[in-house]
Amino acid sequence: MEKVYVGKNNEAFVICPKCGFERNMDATRFRNTKTNVTVKCKCI
């Protein structure tokens, strides 16, 4: 996955660069983390 930025409403829109699968996800629980969050697509 690529970098994803979270909007003010705490939602992140993620697009897989390999298959184009799109997902809108709630990022509230990741908002105050200082580490990278890894997301895996269903195509892998």
Backbone as XML, in Angstrom:
<?xml version="1.0"?>
<chain id="A" units="angstrom">
  <residue number="1" name="MET">
    <atom name="N" x="0.829" y="-1.173" z="0.000"/>
    <atom name="CA" x="0.000" y="0.000" z="0.000"/>
    <atom name="C" x="0.884" y="1.250" z="0.000"/>
  </residue>
  <residue number="2" name="GLU">
    <atom name="N" x="0.277" y="2.330" z="-0.331"/>
    <atom name="CA" x="0.974" y="3.601" z="-0.368"/>
    <atom name="C" x="0.596" y="4.446" z="0.842"/>
  </residue>
  <residue number="3" name="LYS">
    <atom name="N" x="1.140" y="5.633" z="0.916"/>
    <atom name="CA" x="0.799" y="6.527" z="2.017"/>
    <atom name="C" x="-0.660" y="6.943" z="1.911"/>
  </residue>
  <residue number="4" name="VAL">
    <atom name="N" x="-1.295" y="7.012" z="3.054"/>
    <atom name="CA" x="-2.690" y="7.414" z="3.125"/>
    <atom name="C" x="-2.803" y="8.489" z="4.188"/>
  </residue>
  <residue number="5" name="TYR">
    <atom name="N" x="-3.522" y="9.533" z="3.886"/>
    <atom name="CA" x="-3.705" y="10.615" z="4.840"/>
    <atom name="C" x="-5.127" y="10.574" z="5.379"/>
  </residue>
  <residue number="6" name="VAL">
    <atom name="N" x="-5.248" y="10.849" z="6.661"/>
    <atom name="CA" x="-6.534" y="10.790" z="7.339"/>
    <atom name="C" x="-7.139" y="12.180" z="7.362"/>
  </residue>
  <residue number="7" name="GLY">
    <atom name="N" x="-8.421" y="12.256" z="6.999"/>
    <atom name="CA" x="-9.117" y="13.536" z="6.996"/>
    <atom name="C" x="-9.584" y="13.934" z="8.382"/>
  </residue>
  <residue number="8" name="LYS">
    <atom name="N" x="-10.219" y="15.082" z="8.472"/>
    <atom name="CA" x="-10.690" y="15.593" z="9.756"/>
    <atom name="C" x="-11.778" y="14.724" z="10.370"/>
  </residue>
  <residue number="9" name="ASN">
    <atom name="N" x="-12.487" y="13.984" z="9.544"/>
    <atom name="CA" x="-13.555" y="13.106" z="10.041"/>
    <atom name="C" x="-13.037" y="11.724" z="10.432"/>
  </residue>
  <residue number="10" name="ASN">
    <atom name="N" x="-11.697" y="11.565" z="10.512"/>
    <atom name="CA" x="-11.030" y="10.317" z="10.904"/>
    <atom name="C" x="-11.321" y="9.157" z="9.967"/>
  </residue>
  <residue number="11" name="GLU">
    <atom name="N" x="-11.506" y="9.439" z="8.674"/>
    <atom name="CA" x="-11.684" y="8.387" z="7.688"/>
    <atom name="C" x="-10.518" y="8.413" z="6.709"/>
  </residue>
  <residue number="12" name="ALA">
    <atom name="N" x="-10.052" y="7.230" z="6.377"/>
    <atom name="CA" x="-8.964" y="7.093" z="5.419"/>
    <atom name="C" x="-9.482" y="6.322" z="4.213"/>
  </residue>
  <residue number="13" name="PHE">
    <atom name="N" x="-9.126" y="6.770" z="3.021"/>
    <atom name="CA" x="-9.512" y="6.104" z="1.788"/>
    <atom name="C" x="-8.262" y="5.424" z="1.251"/>
  </residue>
  <residue number="14" name="VAL">
    <atom name="N" x="-8.279" y="4.100" z="1.189"/>
    <atom name="CA" x="-7.107" y="3.317" z="0.809"/>
    <atom name="C" x="-7.368" y="2.651" z="-0.536"/>
  </residue>
  <residue number="15" name="ILE">
    <atom name="N" x="-6.388" y="2.741" z="-1.451"/>
    <atom name="CA" x="-6.490" y="2.100" z="-2.763"/>
    <atom name="C" x="-5.258" y="1.228" z="-2.957"/>
  </residue>
  <residue number="16" name="CYS">
    <atom name="N" x="-5.470" y="-0.055" z="-3.290"/>
    <atom name="CA" x="-4.360" y="-0.972" z="-3.540"/>
    <atom name="C" x="-3.741" y="-0.639" z="-4.899"/>
  </residue>
  <residue number="17" name="PRO">
    <atom name="N" x="-2.426" y="-0.424" z="-4.960"/>
    <atom name="CA" x="-1.783" y="-0.091" z="-6.229"/>
    <atom name="C" x="-1.699" y="-1.271" z="-7.195"/>
  </residue>
  <residue number="18" name="LYS">
    <atom name="N" x="-1.846" y="-2.501" z="-6.695"/>
    <atom name="CA" x="-1.756" y="-3.678" z="-7.561"/>
    <atom name="C" x="-3.072" y="-4.019" z="-8.239"/>
  </residue>
  <residue number="19" name="CYS">
    <atom name="N" x="-4.162" y="-4.075" z="-7.459"/>
    <atom name="CA" x="-5.437" y="-4.532" z="-8.031"/>
    <atom name="C" x="-6.492" y="-3.436" z="-8.109"/>
  </residue>
  <residue number="20" name="GLY">
    <atom name="N" x="-6.258" y="-2.297" z="-7.463"/>
    <atom name="CA" x="-7.200" y="-1.194" z="-7.509"/>
    <atom name="C" x="-8.344" y="-1.294" z="-6.516"/>
  </residue>
  <residue number="21" name="PHE">
    <atom name="N" x="-8.300" y="-2.273" z="-5.611"/>
    <atom name="CA" x="-9.344" y="-2.423" z="-4.592"/>
    <atom name="C" x="-9.378" y="-1.179" z="-3.718"/>
  </residue>
  <residue number="22" name="GLU">
    <atom name="N" x="-10.569" y="-0.644" z="-3.500"/>
    <atom name="CA" x="-10.729" y="0.571" z="-2.716"/>
    <atom name="C" x="-11.450" y="0.272" z="-1.415"/>
  </residue>
  <residue number="23" name="ARG">
    <atom name="N" x="-11.022" y="0.942" z="-0.353"/>
    <atom name="CA" x="-11.667" y="0.740" z="0.940"/>
    <atom name="C" x="-11.630" y="2.034" z="1.728"/>
  </residue>
  <residue number="24" name="ASN">
    <atom name="N" x="-12.750" y="2.386" z="2.273"/>
    <atom name="CA" x="-12.863" y="3.542" z="3.149"/>
    <atom name="C" x="-12.910" y="2.995" z="4.567"/>
  </residue>
  <residue number="25" name="MET">
    <atom name="N" x="-11.970" y="3.407" z="5.405"/>
    <atom name="CA" x="-11.909" y="2.827" z="6.740"/>
    <atom name="C" x="-11.827" y="3.896" z="7.819"/>
  </residue>
  <residue number="26" name="ASP">
    <atom name="N" x="-12.315" y="3.538" z="8.990"/>
    <atom name="CA" x="-12.268" y="4.416" z="10.148"/>
    <atom name="C" x="-10.872" y="4.344" z="10.751"/>
  </residue>
  <residue number="27" name="ALA">
    <atom name="N" x="-10.224" y="5.477" z="10.887"/>
    <atom name="CA" x="-8.849" y="5.519" z="11.377"/>
    <atom name="C" x="-8.745" y="6.124" z="12.770"/>
  </residue>
  <residue number="28" name="THR">
    <atom name="N" x="-9.823" y="6.142" z="13.507"/>
    <atom name="CA" x="-9.836" y="6.761" z="14.830"/>
    <atom name="C" x="-8.818" y="6.126" z="15.766"/>
  </residue>
  <residue number="29" name="ARG">
    <atom name="N" x="-8.740" y="4.813" z="15.781"/>
    <atom name="CA" x="-7.834" y="4.148" z="16.726"/>
    <atom name="C" x="-6.363" y="4.297" z="16.347"/>
  </residue>
  <residue number="30" name="PHE">
    <atom name="N" x="-6.061" y="4.728" z="15.126"/>
    <atom name="CA" x="-4.683" y="4.913" z="14.686"/>
    <atom name="C" x="-4.259" y="6.377" z="14.692"/>
  </residue>
  <residue number="31" name="ARG">
    <atom name="N" x="-5.131" y="7.279" z="15.055"/>
    <atom name="CA" x="-4.905" y="8.715" z="14.935"/>
    <atom name="C" x="-3.695" y="9.201" z="15.728"/>
  </residue>
  <residue number="32" name="ASN">
    <atom name="N" x="-3.476" y="8.708" z="16.920"/>
    <atom name="CA" x="-2.398" y="9.211" z="17.770"/>
    <atom name="C" x="-1.201" y="8.271" z="17.870"/>
  </residue>
  <residue number="33" name="THR">
    <atom name="N" x="-1.061" y="7.342" z="16.925"/>
    <atom name="CA" x="0.092" y="6.451" z="16.952"/>
    <atom name="C" x="1.282" y="7.123" z="16.288"/>
  </residue>
  <residue number="34" name="LYS">
    <atom name="N" x="2.459" y="6.767" z="16.734"/>
    <atom name="CA" x="3.673" y="7.337" z="16.160"/>
    <atom name="C" x="4.387" y="6.346" z="15.253"/>
  </residue>
  <residue number="35" name="THR">
    <atom name="N" x="3.850" y="5.153" z="15.132"/>
    <atom name="CA" x="4.447" y="4.141" z="14.262"/>
    <atom name="C" x="3.617" y="4.009" z="12.989"/>
  </residue>
  <residue number="36" name="ASN">
    <atom name="N" x="4.206" y="3.406" z="11.984"/>
    <atom name="CA" x="3.492" y="3.163" z="10.734"/>
    <atom name="C" x="2.470" y="2.058" z="10.926"/>
  </residue>
  <residue number="37" name="VAL">
    <atom name="N" x="1.368" y="2.171" z="10.230"/>
    <atom name="CA" x="0.327" y="1.146" z="10.257"/>
    <atom name="C" x="0.371" y="0.432" z="8.927"/>
  </residue>
  <residue number="38" name="THR">
    <atom name="N" x="0.414" y="-0.895" z="8.955"/>
    <atom name="CA" x="0.481" y="-1.695" z="7.735"/>
    <atom name="C" x="-0.885" y="-2.259" z="7.414"/>
  </residue>
  <residue number="39" name="VAL">
    <atom name="N" x="-1.280" y="-2.124" z="6.156"/>
    <atom name="CA" x="-2.559" y="-2.642" z="5.672"/>
    <atom name="C" x="-2.270" y="-3.626" z="4.553"/>
  </residue>
  <residue number="40" name="LYS">
    <atom name="N" x="-2.881" y="-4.794" z="4.611"/>
    <atom name="CA" x="-2.708" y="-5.788" z="3.562"/>
    <atom name="C" x="-4.002" y="-5.905" z="2.752"/>
  </residue>
  <residue number="41" name="CYS">
    <atom name="N" x="-3.851" y="-6.002" z="1.454"/>
    <atom name="CA" x="-4.996" y="-6.148" z="0.549"/>
    <atom name="C" x="-5.384" y="-7.621" z="0.439"/>
  </residue>
  <residue number="42" name="LYS">
    <atom name="N" x="-6.607" y="-7.852" z="-0.005"/>
    <atom name="CA" x="-7.069" y="-9.222" z="-0.188"/>
    <atom name="C" x="-6.435" y="-9.897" z="-1.408"/>
  </residue>
  <residue number="43" name="CYS">
    <atom name="N" x="-5.765" y="-9.127" z="-2.292"/>
    <atom name="CA" x="-5.137" y="-9.718" z="-3.483"/>
    <atom name="C" x="-3.799" y="-10.376" z="-3.165"/>
  </residue>
  <residue number="44" name="ILE">
    <atom name="N" x="-3.262" y="-10.135" z="-1.983"/>
    <atom name="CA" x="-1.954" y="-10.691" z="-1.623"/>
    <atom name="C" x="-2.115" y="-12.049" z="-0.985"/>
  </residue>
</chain>
